[in-house]
Amino acid sequence: GNSVTQMEGPVTLSEEAFLTINCTYTATGYPSLFWYVQYPGEGLQLLLKATKADDKGSNKGFEATYRKETTSFHLEKGSVQVSDSAVYFCALSDTQGGSEKLVFGKGTKLTVNP
Amino acid sequence: GAVVSQHPSRVICKSGTSVKIECRSLDFQATTMFWYRQFPKQSLMLMATSNEGSKATYEQGVEKDKFLINHASLTLSTLTVTSAHPEDSSFYICSARQPAGELFFGEGSRLTVL
């Protein structure tokens, strides 16, 4: 079945450092890909998404490019801030069975120190 | 953005009792809601898809009689864990789909069964 493999954390960075969180997927067909973020005490929020190969999703300085050839959707940010500390989830949409579902990775906890 | 609220955020109960968790979409009508379960350091696992006014669709391996889902209105879905046991202790998360298609997640409910 479809699955998402995400870089294990936790990840600890200093402010203004470069961030990469790796995400690879296994899927039949052409799923949409997502990154969700969960700030402490809050629900998951959609950070960005890409719906087809070579699409780049971007939001709040974060970017991820849908790479079909490497089945990857790595999350990057050039300069992280303390406020980016959160848990990040990579996910894909699975439409098998006639209804759309999300399949999540395990999440990567990011801590940014001042 | 749209808000989805879960209640309670934390609940502790004795083994053998039943616990109800509510999921409300506060500013939109959600025809579809989803219930997830998250174990420590694991991804979110979809338990069931709940459509307003009809029976929930459960994922393979999820006990229907154990996890009762009711979606009686367009803004409320409930998950009842019946005859809870310590192995049911987990973090339960709901999400609701807006008519336009975007998903919004609740803050999650942590259940501890003693």
Contacts between the chains, C-beta under 8 A, distances in Angstrom:
chain1	res1	chain2	res2	distance
A	4	B	43	7.2
A	6	B	43	7.9
A	36	B	105	7.6
A	41	B	107	6.8
A	42	B	107	5.9
A	43	B	4	6.4
A	43	B	6	7.8
A	43	B	93	7.3
A	43	B	104	7.3
A	43	B	105	3.8
A	43	B	106	5.0
A	43	B	107	4.6
A	43	B	108	6.7
A	44	B	93	7.3
A	44	B	95	7.6
A	44	B	105	3.9
A	45	B	1	7.5
A	45	B	105	7.2
A	46	B	102	6.9
A	46	B	103	7.1
A	89	B	43	7.4
A	89	B	44	7.3
A	99	B	49	6.1
A	99	B	57	7.3
A	101	B	34	7.4
A	101	B	46	5.5
A	101	B	49	7.1
A	102	B	34	7.8
A	102	B	44	7.9
A	102	B	46	7.3
A	102	B	103	7.1
A	103	B	43	7.9
A	103	B	46	7.8
A	104	B	43	4.2
A	104	B	44	4.4
A	105	B	43	5.6
A	106	B	41	6.4
A	106	B	42	5.8
A	106	B	43	4.6
A	107	B	43	6.7
